Amino acid sequence: MSLESADRFLKAVAHNQSLREKFEAAKSPEEFLSVSHRLGYCFTTAELQKTVSDFSKNIQLRRPTGVGKWLRSQQWI
């Protein structure tokens, strides 16, 4: 598990709608992590939450990628 993997994951979902769609059926943090692990991203919920927080702090210009709306739909993040 790693912050680096969570960082790679966020960068990937920011630019890939079809990747975000793979998580639509996840109804819990455990299901979300199971999908991410199957796709090769190994991180804990705490690591993802920290990465999201750090990622948000560094945004200077927001682009309409859809990832913000998607992250908000994952209510535990």
N, C-alpha and C positions, 0 to 999 in steps of 0.2 A: 504494500500500500504506500502511496506516496503523493506528495503535493505536486510533484512533476507530472504524474499521470493525470491528476485532476486538472492541471493547467493545459495539458495536451487535449484533454477531453473538451474543456470549455472552448478552446480555439477551434477544435473540429466542429462542434455543434453550432458555433457562431456562423459558420459558412456552409453548413450542410443541412438543409431542411429534411432530406430523407433520413439522415441520422437521427434528428430530433423525433421523427415519426416513429422510430423503433421503440421509443420510450412512452408513447401515448397510452399503452395498456397497463403500464406500471401504476399500481394503486397504493404502493407503500415504499418507504425507503429501501426495504429489503429487496423488493422486486426491481426497483430502479438500479440498485447495485448489482443484482444478478445479471441484468441486461448489460450493464456497462462492463462487467467482468468478462462476459461472453464475447464482447467486442474488443477485449484487450486493454481495457482501462481499469486499473486496480487502485482504488482509493476508498477511504471511509467517508461517511456522511460528514464528519467533522472536517476532514481534509477538503471536501468539495465546498462546504460552507465557507471555510477560510479563503479558499481560492476565489470563490465568487465575490467575497467581500473585498479582497485585495484587487481583483480584476476591476471591480466597479470604481474603486478609488482612483485608478490610473486612466480612466476614460476621459479624454479631452473633448472628443467630438463623437456624438452618437450617430451610428449609421442604422438605418432601418433593416436589420438582419432578421428580426423576429425572435432572436434568442432571449431578449428581455421578457417578452410576453410569455415565451415558453418556460423560462425559469420561474416566473411568478405562478404559472400553472402547477408547478411542482411545489406544493405548499410547504413542504418540510425543508426546502433549501433556504 
